[in-house]
Amino acid sequence: MSEALHARIAARTARISVIGQGYVGLPLAVAFAKAGFTVTGLDNDPDRAAALGSGRSHVPDVPSEELQALLRAGRYRAASDSGALAGSDVIVICVPTPLRKSKDPDISYVVAAAEEAAARYQPGQLVVLESTTYPGSTEELLLPMFEARGARIGLDLFVAFSPERIDPGNPVFKVGDIPKVVGGVTPACTELAAALYRQIVPRVHPVSGPKVAELVKLYENVFRNVNIALANEFALMCRRLGVDTREVIDAAATKPFGFMAFYPGPGIGGHCIPVDPLYLSWKMRANGFESRFIALADDINRAMPRHVLDLVVETLNEGGLAVKGARALVLGVAYKRGVGDTRESPAHEIVADLRRMGAEVAYADPHVPTFGDLKAVEPTEEILREADCVVIVTDHPEFDYAAVARHARRVVDTRQSLPVPRDRRQAWTRL
Ligand SMILES: NC(=O)c1ccc[n+]([C@@H]2O[C@H](COP(=O)([O-])OP(=O)(O)OC[C@H]3O[C@@H](n4cnc5c(N)ncnc54)[C@H](O)[C@@H]3O)[C@@H](O)[C@H]2O)c1
């Protein structure tokens, strides 16, 4: 069975279904379709599936024209009914893995998607989980569902975990440029999953099992989270010492080895960095182990929006103004530059706190037309001049920072987008 599937993968005649057509699943489905496979993109949000089916992409990294060409060629189709999984040779699961309010993992999406796949199990299939999750998920959650339907793993069903490392909005590294780590339940599972990904990426790195692959992703994101926290705490220290953080980090980055630059910011956001490390610490707690680095980094990063608020208060205060009644213009509400994703963005807390304290808040973001009950404004010269304080939260490349420097009266710059202020008339506070 493994050989038959191998042959279909090599000939690119294997029918692939990707469950979840979000930031991860859609680019992946499109990459397989572009490689010549026939791909079904399944999403249980009927509006999303309908939009994709009519050639409208919601992911900036996937241009609608590209999707339309694949639809026309019959290589891609979108569906919202899980019946569309029938007849798949390969099923890849790319559904969300958020946190519950209690900050515990919410793996209900993975469970639901895996149930849908297992309900349509047919011998000879390969199932790959790509959603970031806690170590042990693939074996503890997925396997029993398929085994209950008679599947024998490694013989007539092949199961692997392969973490998604896509960086939405990154113009240099797209799905097809990033090496894939693959860990199958058995060697045959790893081999098949590796063969699959070799069709679309330049390099596949097989590991000894799914738990290793799950941990690879978590380690990568814990690494980022901890280093961002270090940069954030370092920024607080530099501020007390009257030193510009960016100048120090940029100088340190001239060391050609043993140093990697991370920069401070208003807090962490998105679906990954604030969330994934807590999947690991949750699992470790169940194993009687407290992961102190993760807890500390999480504390420091989650306190940053509050720190930004303090900077706004100080900056207005220096100008003899209170937050109450002040006009604040927030530049950027997406969690990072170049994307329209506001999930977990520190802008939520910053905007809410400013409004709670009585500020009149407006925001500009070329990627986010509405934010809660607010509508984006154009950061024109007049709007910049009118604001008592401009708060740069997301350093979108579309913003005209020279205009901000020229026209804004006061700026809290959490991304070091403006140069170091040269004199007291430049009331810019850099993080
Ligand atoms: N966004 C990123 O930058 C990124 C990067 C690497 C890894 N990841 C991981 O990839 C996974 C997916 O993240 P995302 O950003 O693509 O999420 P997303 O919210 O953008 O997309 C998930 C999609 O899955 C759909 N869905 C949910 N349950 C479903 C089901 N049972 N059947 C069919 N469709 C279903 C949703 O409607 C949604 O469209 C997560 O585990 C995330 O941690 C995300």
The ligand as an SDF file (V2000), in Angstrom:
LIG
                    3D

 44 48  0  0  0  0  0  0  0  0999 V2000
   -0.8350   31.6820   10.8600 N   0  0  0  0  0  0  0  0  0  0  0  0
    0.4400   31.3770   10.9700 C   0  0  0  0  0  0  0  0  0  0  0  0
    1.3360   32.2030   10.7650 O   0  0  0  0  0  0  0  0  0  0  0  0
    0.8820   29.9700   11.3460 C   0  0  0  0  0  0  0  0  0  0  0  0
    2.2020   29.5940   11.1160 C   0  0  0  0  0  0  0  0  0  0  0  0
    2.6060   28.3140   11.4510 C   0  0  0  0  0  0  0  0  0  0  0  0
    1.7010   27.4450   12.0290 C   0  0  0  0  0  0  0  0  0  0  0  0
    0.4070   27.8330   12.2670 N   0  0  0  0  0  0  0  0  0  0  0  0
   -0.5040   26.8550   12.8500 C   0  0  0  0  0  0  0  0  0  0  0  0
   -1.3330   26.3540   11.8140 O   0  0  0  0  0  0  0  0  0  0  0  0
   -2.6470   26.0740   12.3020 C   0  0  0  0  0  0  0  0  0  0  0  0
   -3.6730   26.8270   11.4700 C   0  0  0  0  0  0  0  0  0  0  0  0
   -3.4760   28.2310   11.6500 O   0  0  0  0  0  0  0  0  0  0  0  0
   -4.0740   29.3130   10.6610 P   0  0  0  0  0  0  0  0  0  0  0  0
   -3.3950   30.5900   10.9790 O   0  0  0  0  0  0  0  0  0  0  0  0
   -4.0840   28.8080    9.2790 O   0  0  0  0  0  0  0  0  0  0  0  0
   -5.5940   29.3780   11.1780 O   0  0  0  0  0  0  0  0  0  0  0  0
   -6.7980   30.1150   10.4470 P   0  0  0  0  0  0  0  0  0  0  0  0
   -7.7690   30.4740   11.5200 O   0  0  0  0  0  0  0  0  0  0  0  0
   -6.2930   31.1900    9.5340 O   0  0  0  0  0  0  0  0  0  0  0  0
   -7.4360   28.9950    9.5230 O   0  0  0  0  0  0  0  0  0  0  0  0
   -8.0040   27.8490   10.0030 C   0  0  0  0  0  0  0  0  0  0  0  0
   -9.1850   27.4820    9.1170 C   0  0  0  0  0  0  0  0  0  0  0  0
   -9.6760   26.2100    9.5220 O   0  0  0  0  0  0  0  0  0  0  0  0
  -11.0860   26.2070    9.3850 C   0  0  0  0  0  0  0  0  0  0  0  0
  -11.6020   25.0950   10.1850 N   0  0  0  0  0  0  0  0  0  0  0  0
  -11.6710   24.9800   11.5270 C   0  0  0  0  0  0  0  0  0  0  0  0
  -12.1610   23.7740   11.8630 N   0  0  0  0  0  0  0  0  0  0  0  0
  -12.4060   23.1080   10.7100 C   0  0  0  0  0  0  0  0  0  0  0  0
  -12.9130   21.8290   10.4000 C   0  0  0  0  0  0  0  0  0  0  0  0
  -13.2610   20.9550   11.3610 N   0  0  0  0  0  0  0  0  0  0  0  0
  -13.0660   21.4880    9.1000 N   0  0  0  0  0  0  0  0  0  0  0  0
  -12.7280   22.3440    8.1130 C   0  0  0  0  0  0  0  0  0  0  0  0
  -12.2240   23.5690    8.3540 N   0  0  0  0  0  0  0  0  0  0  0  0
  -12.0630   23.9530    9.6420 C   0  0  0  0  0  0  0  0  0  0  0  0
  -11.4800   27.5910    9.8100 C   0  0  0  0  0  0  0  0  0  0  0  0
  -12.7640   27.9460    9.3120 O   0  0  0  0  0  0  0  0  0  0  0  0
  -10.3690   28.4390    9.2290 C   0  0  0  0  0  0  0  0  0  0  0  0
  -10.6910   28.9100    7.9350 O   0  0  0  0  0  0  0  0  0  0  0  0
   -2.6130   26.4530   13.7690 C   0  0  0  0  0  0  0  0  0  0  0  0
   -2.3050   25.3190   14.5350 O   0  0  0  0  0  0  0  0  0  0  0  0
   -1.4680   27.4350   13.8630 C   0  0  0  0  0  0  0  0  0  0  0  0
   -0.8850   27.4630   15.1480 O   0  0  0  0  0  0  0  0  0  0  0  0
   -0.0250   29.0770   11.9130 C   0  0  0  0  0  0  0  0  0  0  0  0
  1  2  1  0
  2  3  2  0
  2  4  1  0
  4  5  1  0
  4 44  2  0
  5  6  2  0
  6  7  1  0
  7  8  2  0
  8  9  1  0
  8 44  1  0
  9 10  1  0
  9 42  1  0
 10 11  1  0
 11 12  1  0
 11 40  1  0
 12 13  1  0
 13 14  1  0
 14 15  2  0
 14 16  1  0
 14 17  1  0
 17 18  1  0
 18 19  2  0
 18 20  1  0
 18 21  1  0
 21 22  1  0
 22 23  1  0
 23 24  1  0
 23 38  1  0
 24 25  1  0
 25 26  1  0
 25 36  1  0
 26 27  1  0
 26 35  1  0
 27 28  2  0
 28 29  1  0
 29 30  1  0
 29 35  2  0
 30 31  1  0
 30 32  2  0
 32 33  1  0
 33 34  2  0
 34 35  1  0
 36 37  1  0
 36 38  1  0
 38 39  1  0
 40 41  1  0
 40 42  1  0
 42 43  1  0
M  CHG  2   8   1  16  -1
M  END
$$$$
